[in-house]
Amino acid sequence: MKRFQKVTLKLSLSIMFLYASWLLLRICVFDYFTIPTESMCPTLKPGDKIVVNKLLMGGRIYKDLHFDKEGQELESWRLKGWRSIQYNDICVFNFPHHRDKMSFVINNVFCKRCIGLPGDTISIRGGWYVNRNYRGELGNIEGQRQQSLVPDSLLNNEGLTGRHCMGWTLKEFGPFYLPRKGEVIHLTTREAQLYYRILEWETGKDIDWDLDNGVVTLDGEVVTEHEFKHSYYFMAGDNVLYSSDSRYWGLVPEEYIIGIVGWIIKS
């Protein structure tokens, strides 16, 4: 009986050790996901497996493990990584927008290509992505070529960022500036409309603007500038004509990014 108890104890400890090691690897080194949609076609197709390399930008360590499926504030800190995100990296991140607010939902995960870094200005001209700070090929070139050939009247411009306040379309979009942490911007009604989710998230206050008088208020108090507390990225799908991405729902905070795709296992 004693021998059986010792064997059972050793086996239990071994299983616990292996499970803890597996969790530690998934937190600090890698994680894996299955692609559910066609938004990243032809690069990634539904059913493809992707492995996220967390060593590149550093894994996230959660301060609170009680997750609310309806959305919450993200409490975490990031381990030191090997490098920051670069142009055209395929990234996996927690979708940041729920019920017209920014919030964190643990299992609501998207996969897109990064075409804009903090401090960049993103535009679309004639259906083609333009980044003032980058002169190389950006995003899926064939997808942008297809978009450039489709008349604006046939494109899905409904719900597009800047559609109602600036008249932006999928072929003529921007310029859209991507804020950096610690940066102070002059707050006009234009910025209030573009960044209202971000401003409400960062300040915890309700934002409003008066177009006639050019006044922006937070909880009824007039404000003229804002210092950003986070850095933001622009994410786009390779299936340009059929992707829900930053063109529609806005920017991704750096803290919401899980990691960079390192390997693709085709279905």
Beta strands, then each sheet from edge to edge (+ up, - down):
strand 1: 30-34
strand 2: 49-53
strand 3: 60-62
strand 4: 76-78
strand 5: 90-94
strand 6: 97-98
strand 7: 101-102
strand 8: 109-116
strand 9: 121-125
strand 10: 128-131
strand 11: 172-177
strand 12: 184-186
strand 13: 207-210
strand 14: 215-218
strand 15: 221-223
strand 16: 225-227
strand 17: 232-236
strand 18: 252-253
strand 19: 257-265
sheet 1: 1+ 2- 19+ 5- 8+ 17- 18+
sheet 2: 3+ 4-
sheet 3: 6+ 7-
sheet 4: 10+ 9- 11+
sheet 5: 12+ 16-
sheet 6: 13+ 14- 15+
end
